[in-house]
Amino acid sequence: MASILTSAVIESAKGSVSTYVSTAQQLYSELSSVVNNLTSSGFIGDASEGYKVFFNTKVTPAIVTSLTEPQGSLTAGINGMLDTIKQQLLDSVDPGLGKLNQDPGASN
């Protein structure tokens, strides 16, 4: 079944990306809180420091920088792609061109 690309479809996709980003940020915040609580009480020493370094140098960049940051992340790229699709395929296409493509033998 073919689907029709509309501005509403693009906006829905952008809304889904926004929901994903919000959820990922919320989960990261909860995880960060757990790590901070764990490494500040009862779990100390080299293992604790190593855990903090791992979280700060591996987990944080993967979730924040690469995934949810407003500029340069995967989700920012997806939003940019959706904006470009909307602008170039929906906002700038001549409606008459679509009608001509549907019936190329007809005169306008």
Residue pairs with C-beta under 8 A, 6 or more apart in sequence:
3 9
5 85
5 89
5 90
6 90
7 86
7 90
10 82
10 85
10 86
10 90
13 82
14 79
14 82
17 75
17 78
17 79
17 82
20 75
21 68
21 75
24 63
24 67
24 68
25 68
28 60
28 63
28 64
28 68
31 59
32 55
32 60
35 51
35 52
35 55
38 48
38 51
39 48
39 49
39 51
39 52
43 51
64 73
65 72
65 73
66 73
66 74
67 73
67 74
67 75
68 75
69 76
70 76
96 108
99 108
100 106
100 108
